[in-house]
Amino acid sequence: MMRNDRTIKWLILLIPTLTIGLWEYIRHAFLLPYLSMELGNLLAPFIVLAVTLTLVRSLFARLEQSQQALQREKGTNAALEERERLARELHDGISQSLFLLAVKLDVLDEMKIDGPVKELATGLRETVRVMHEDVRQAIANLRLPPSPAAAAWVVPLRELLGETAEMSEAQADFSWSIPDVSLSDKEKVELHACLREALINVRKHANATKVLVVGEADGFGGFRCAVEDDGKGFSGDPLQSPGRFGLRMVRDRATAMGWNFLAERRGDWTIVELRKQGGAAS
């Protein structure tokens, strides 16, 4: 990535100079009999401007995208380093203390004390064992890369899906693979509101037996998010049906964000879909 950035920077510096040089060569070698010096000098800055607005502008956009990707990578690495530090602190602190406490409880047990004290020691040992397992699991989770589906703003969506499925006795499936760092705060807010409204719509009207929430990244900064169900669905354009205020709200939010909105029937499935094209502004 650094090598590509260096190449782009050199091209940004060299293209205007090379353009002027190429123009002067063509003018003197081929156009001098047809083009006066004054007109040639007048055309030169416009030619450089035209090249700048095409090639150089495109290079600046690519350089900006590369820098944004680098910043996201740095942020991800910093988060992973912080998780590793917390894992070490848990292991060196709480985990070791719980182990020592378990050893002392074993010593107390070997003293062959009967009655309430022995029962208390047994209860404490079980508590320590459970806490030690919890800490070990927390350490393991911290040392694994965070899952996109575990992001704090995604969890309420998964819970709402569970509630929707429970109320309608439907089978629920949640598939989310959009990296948290690829979304801006505004995109998270709008996605949450749109998907929540779509799920509420399923709960109220669909009578579905299966409900699916999908979030897929396209690898270029875009995504596809959808709520799918096998309920009774709709016929015709659902946005023209009376009472479909929720879907119209989803469409308006998506339009304001520059996303594509789709609500349609595909076979036995109803699909409400939001799609952001890779590289689209938000």
C-alpha positions as CSV (number, residue, x, y, z in Angstrom):
1,M,0.0,0.0,0.0
2,M,2.8,2.4,0.9
3,R,4.5,1.7,-2.5
4,N,1.3,2.4,-4.4
5,D,0.8,5.7,-2.5
6,R,4.3,6.7,-3.4
7,T,3.7,6.0,-7.0
8,I,0.5,8.0,-7.0
9,K,2.2,11.0,-5.4
10,W,4.9,10.9,-8.0
11,L,2.3,10.7,-10.8
12,I,0.5,13.7,-9.3
13,L,3.7,15.7,-9.4
14,L,4.9,14.6,-12.8
15,I,1.7,14.6,-14.9
16,P,1.3,18.4,-15.2
17,T,5.0,18.8,-16.1
18,L,4.9,15.9,-18.7
19,T,1.7,17.4,-20.1
20,I,3.3,20.8,-20.7
21,G,6.4,19.1,-22.2
22,L,4.3,16.9,-24.5
23,W,2.2,19.8,-25.6
24,E,5.2,22.0,-26.4
25,Y,6.8,19.1,-28.4
26,I,3.6,18.5,-30.4
27,R,3.1,22.2,-31.0
28,H,6.6,22.8,-32.3
29,A,7.0,19.6,-34.2
30,F,3.6,19.4,-35.9
31,L,1.3,22.4,-35.2
32,L,3.6,25.4,-35.6
33,P,2.6,26.1,-39.2
34,Y,-1.1,26.1,-38.2
35,L,-1.0,27.5,-34.7
36,S,0.4,30.9,-33.7
37,M,2.7,31.2,-30.6
38,E,0.1,33.4,-28.9
39,L,-2.7,30.9,-29.4
40,G,-0.4,28.0,-28.3
41,N,0.6,29.8,-25.1
42,L,-3.1,30.5,-24.4
43,L,-4.1,26.9,-24.9
44,A,-1.4,25.5,-22.7
45,P,-3.0,26.2,-19.3
46,F,-6.4,24.9,-20.4
47,I,-4.8,21.7,-21.6
48,V,-3.0,21.3,-18.2
49,L,-6.3,22.0,-16.5
50,A,-8.2,19.4,-18.5
51,V,-5.6,16.8,-17.8
52,T,-5.6,17.7,-14.1
53,L,-9.4,17.5,-13.9
54,T,-9.3,14.0,-15.4
55,L,-6.1,12.1,-14.5
56,V,-4.8,14.0,-11.5
57,R,-8.2,14.3,-9.9
58,S,-8.7,10.5,-10.2
59,L,-5.3,9.9,-8.7
60,F,-6.2,12.2,-5.7
61,A,-9.4,10.2,-5.2
62,R,-7.4,6.9,-5.2
63,L,-4.8,8.4,-2.8
64,E,-7.6,9.5,-0.4
65,Q,-9.2,6.1,-0.5
66,S,-5.8,4.5,0.2
67,Q,-5.2,6.8,3.2
68,Q,-8.7,6.1,4.6
69,A,-8.0,2.3,4.3
70,L,-4.7,2.8,6.0
71,Q,-6.4,4.7,8.9
72,R,-9.0,2.0,9.3
73,E,-6.2,-0.6,9.4
74,K,-4.4,1.4,12.0
75,G,-7.5,1.7,14.1
76,T,-8.2,-2.0,13.8
77,N,-4.6,-2.8,14.9
78,A,-4.8,-0.4,17.8
79,A,-8.0,-2.1,19.0
80,L,-6.5,-5.6,18.7
81,E,-3.4,-4.4,20.7
82,E,-5.7,-3.0,23.4
83,R,-7.6,-6.3,23.5
84,E,-4.3,-8.2,23.9
85,R,-3.2,-5.9,26.7
86,L,-6.5,-6.4,28.5
87,A,-6.1,-10.2,28.0
88,R,-2.6,-10.1,29.6
89,E,-3.9,-8.1,32.5
90,L,-6.7,-10.5,33.1
91,H,-4.3,-13.5,32.9
92,D,-1.6,-11.9,35.1
93,G,-4.0,-10.4,37.6
94,I,-7.5,-11.9,38.2
95,S,-6.8,-15.3,36.7
96,Q,-3.7,-15.8,38.9
97,S,-5.5,-14.5,42.0
98,L,-8.4,-17.0,41.4
99,F,-5.9,-19.8,41.0
100,L,-4.2,-19.0,44.3
101,L,-7.6,-18.7,46.0
102,A,-8.5,-22.2,44.8
103,V,-5.2,-23.5,46.2
104,K,-6.0,-22.1,49.6
105,L,-9.4,-23.6,49.5
106,D,-7.8,-27.0,48.8
107,V,-5.6,-26.5,51.8
108,L,-8.7,-25.7,53.9
109,D,-10.5,-28.8,52.6
110,E,-7.5,-31.0,53.6
111,M,-7.9,-29.8,57.2
112,K,-10.9,-32.1,57.5
113,I,-13.2,-29.5,59.0
114,D,-16.8,-30.6,59.1
115,G,-20.1,-28.8,59.4
116,P,-21.0,-25.3,58.1
117,V,-17.3,-24.4,57.4
118,K,-16.8,-27.3,55.1
119,E,-20.1,-26.5,53.2
120,L,-19.0,-22.9,52.9
121,A,-15.6,-24.0,51.5
122,T,-17.3,-26.3,49.0
123,G,-19.5,-23.5,47.8
124,L,-16.6,-21.0,47.6
125,R,-14.6,-23.5,45.5
126,E,-17.5,-23.9,43.0
127,T,-17.8,-20.1,42.8
128,V,-14.1,-19.8,42.2
129,R,-14.2,-22.5,39.5
130,V,-17.1,-20.7,37.7
131,M,-15.3,-17.3,37.9
132,H,-12.1,-18.9,36.7
133,E,-13.8,-20.4,33.7
134,D,-15.5,-17.0,32.9
135,V,-12.1,-15.2,33.1
136,R,-10.5,-17.8,30.8
137,Q,-13.3,-17.4,28.3
138,A,-13.0,-13.7,28.4
139,I,-9.3,-13.9,27.8
140,A,-9.9,-16.3,24.8
141,N,-12.5,-13.9,23.4
142,L,-10.2,-10.9,23.7
143,R,-7.4,-12.7,21.9
144,L,-9.7,-13.5,19.0
145,P,-10.4,-10.9,16.3
146,P,-13.8,-9.2,17.1
147,S,-16.7,-10.5,15.1
148,P,-18.6,-8.0,13.0
149,A,-21.9,-9.5,14.4
150,A,-20.7,-8.8,17.9
151,A,-20.4,-5.0,17.4
152,A,-22.3,-3.1,20.1
153,W,-24.8,-1.4,17.6
154,V,-25.5,-4.7,15.9
155,V,-26.5,-6.6,19.1
156,P,-29.9,-4.9,19.5
157,L,-30.8,-5.9,15.9
158,R,-30.0,-9.5,16.7
159,E,-32.1,-9.2,19.8
160,L,-35.0,-7.6,17.9
161,L,-34.8,-10.4,15.4
162,G,-35.0,-12.9,18.2
163,E,-38.1,-11.1,19.7
164,T,-39.7,-11.0,16.2
165,A,-39.1,-14.7,15.7
166,E,-40.4,-15.6,19.2
167,M,-43.6,-13.6,18.9
168,S,-44.4,-15.2,15.5
169,E,-42.9,-18.6,16.4
170,A,-40.6,-18.3,13.4
171,Q,-37.1,-19.6,12.8
172,A,-34.6,-16.7,12.9
173,D,-31.2,-16.5,11.2
174,F,-28.7,-13.6,11.6
175,S,-25.8,-13.4,9.2
176,W,-23.6,-10.3,9.5
177,S,-20.2,-9.8,8.1
178,I,-19.8,-6.0,7.6
179,P,-16.7,-4.8,9.4
180,D,-17.6,-2.2,12.0
181,V,-14.9,0.2,10.9
182,S,-16.2,0.3,7.4
183,L,-19.4,2.2,8.5
184,S,-19.6,5.8,9.7
185,D,-21.6,6.6,12.8
186,K,-24.4,8.1,10.6
187,E,-24.5,4.9,8.5
188,K,-24.9,2.8,11.7
189,V,-27.7,5.0,12.9
190,E,-29.6,4.9,9.6
191,L,-29.0,1.2,9.0
192,H,-30.2,0.4,12.6
193,A,-33.4,2.5,12.0
194,C,-34.1,0.9,8.6
195,L,-33.6,-2.7,9.6
196,R,-35.5,-2.2,12.8
197,E,-38.5,-0.8,10.9
198,A,-38.3,-3.7,8.5
199,L,-38.3,-6.2,11.3
200,I,-41.2,-4.5,13.0
201,N,-43.1,-4.7,9.7
202,V,-42.4,-8.5,9.6
203,R,-43.7,-8.8,13.1
204,K,-46.9,-7.0,12.4
205,H,-47.9,-8.2,9.0
206,A,-45.9,-11.2,7.7
207,N,-47.0,-14.2,9.7
208,A,-43.7,-15.7,8.6
209,T,-42.2,-19.1,9.6
210,K,-38.6,-18.0,8.7
211,V,-37.0,-14.6,9.1
212,L,-33.5,-13.7,8.0
213,V,-31.3,-10.6,8.6
214,V,-28.3,-10.3,6.2
215,G,-25.4,-7.9,6.2
216,E,-22.7,-8.4,3.6
217,A,-19.7,-6.2,2.6
218,D,-18.7,-6.0,-1.0
219,G,-15.0,-5.5,-0.3
220,F,-15.0,-2.0,-1.9
221,G,-16.6,0.0,0.9
222,G,-20.2,-0.9,0.0
223,F,-22.6,-3.3,1.5
224,R,-25.9,-5.2,1.1
225,C,-28.3,-5.4,4.1
226,A,-31.6,-7.1,3.9
227,V,-34.5,-8.4,6.0
228,E,-36.1,-11.5,4.3
229,D,-39.1,-13.5,5.4
230,D,-41.3,-16.3,4.0
231,G,-44.6,-14.6,5.1
232,K,-47.6,-13.7,3.2
233,G,-45.9,-10.7,1.6
234,F,-47.6,-8.3,-0.7
235,S,-48.8,-7.9,-4.3
236,G,-47.9,-5.0,-6.6
237,D,-45.9,-2.1,-5.3
238,P,-45.9,-2.2,-1.5
239,L,-45.1,1.5,-1.3
240,Q,-48.4,2.4,-3.0
241,S,-50.4,0.3,-0.5
242,P,-52.2,2.2,2.3
243,G,-50.7,1.9,5.7
244,R,-47.1,1.1,4.5
245,F,-45.6,4.1,6.3
246,G,-42.8,2.0,7.6
247,L,-41.5,0.9,4.2
248,R,-41.8,4.5,2.9
249,M,-39.7,5.7,5.9
250,V,-37.1,3.1,5.1
251,R,-37.1,4.1,1.4
252,D,-36.7,7.8,2.3
253,R,-33.9,7.2,4.7
254,A,-32.1,5.1,2.2
255,T,-32.5,7.7,-0.5
256,A,-31.2,10.4,1.8
257,M,-28.1,8.3,2.4
258,G,-27.6,7.6,-1.3
259,W,-28.4,3.9,-0.9
260,N,-30.5,1.8,-3.3
261,F,-33.8,0.6,-1.8
262,L,-35.7,-2.5,-2.9
263,A,-38.8,-4.2,-1.6
264,E,-40.0,-7.1,-3.7
265,R,-41.2,-10.7,-3.7
266,R,-38.8,-13.4,-4.9
267,G,-40.7,-16.7,-5.0
268,D,-42.0,-17.3,-1.6
269,W,-39.8,-14.7,0.1
270,T,-40.4,-11.0,0.8
271,I,-37.1,-9.0,0.7
272,V,-36.5,-5.5,1.9
273,E,-33.0,-4.6,0.8
274,L,-30.6,-1.7,1.2
275,R,-27.5,-1.5,-1.0
276,K,-24.6,0.9,-0.9
277,Q,-22.3,0.8,-4.0
278,G,-18.6,0.6,-3.2
279,G,-17.1,4.0,-3.1
280,A,-20.4,5.8,-2.8
281,A,-20.4,8.9,-0.5
282,S,-22.5,8.8,2.6
